[in-house]
Amino acid sequence: MMRDIAEAVGRSLNVPVKSISAEEASAYLGPLGMFAGLDLLASSEKTRKKLGWKPTGPGLIADLERLQVSDH
């Protein structure tokens, strides 16, 4: 998923994206690098049930794909 997000952002900003090792990511991102390699699952199920939330917009990747360089 992290790769998909990075590729979508790269396409939107018209910048190249490349794979890097976990060690490189840790060095580049500093203390936040440890989160980049974690496989954390998230669900909106509790929020949907508690608040009656029914998302209608695009998913994350589709939303990122809609961004244009001029939007920044």
N, C-alpha and C positions, 0 to 999 in steps of 0.2 A: 504494500500500500504506500509506503514512504516513497518508493520509486515512482509510482503513478502520480503522486502529488508533486514531486519535484519535476517530473516531465511536463505536467500540465502548467506549472508555474513558469518553467523555462520557455514553453511554447508561447504563453501569454506575454512574456516579457521579451521574447525573441532573443534569448540568451542560451548558450549551450549548457547541457547538463551531462555530467559524467558520474559513473559509479566510483565510489571510494571505499576503502576498507573501513572496518569498524575503528581501527586505530587512528586512521586519518580523520574520520568524522569526529572522534573524541578530541583530537588535537585542534581541529578547526572550530568546533562548537564549544569547546571548553567544558565547564561543568554540565551544560545541557546535553552534551554528546552522549551521555549515558542513557538518555531517554530515547535517542534515535534508534538504537538497536533493540529496544524492548518490544516484545510482541504483546501489546496490551489490547485486549478486546473491550469494546465499549458497546453499549446498547442503549437505545432510547426507550426501551420497554417500560421502565418504571415511570419515567416522565410522562409517557403517553397515557399510562393508566391513571396516575395521580392527577394530572392536569387536563386530561382529555385532549392532549395535543395530537394533532394529525397533520404532520408536515405535508405541504403541497408543492414546495419549491423544488428546484433541481438538487441532485446530490452534490457532494463536495467537488468531485472531478468535473462534472458538467458545469458547475458554477465557476470554477477556476478557468475552464476552457472559454467561457464567455467574456472574461476580462480582456481588455485591450491595453496596449502600452500607454495609450493616451489617457486611460483611467487612473494612472498613477501619478 
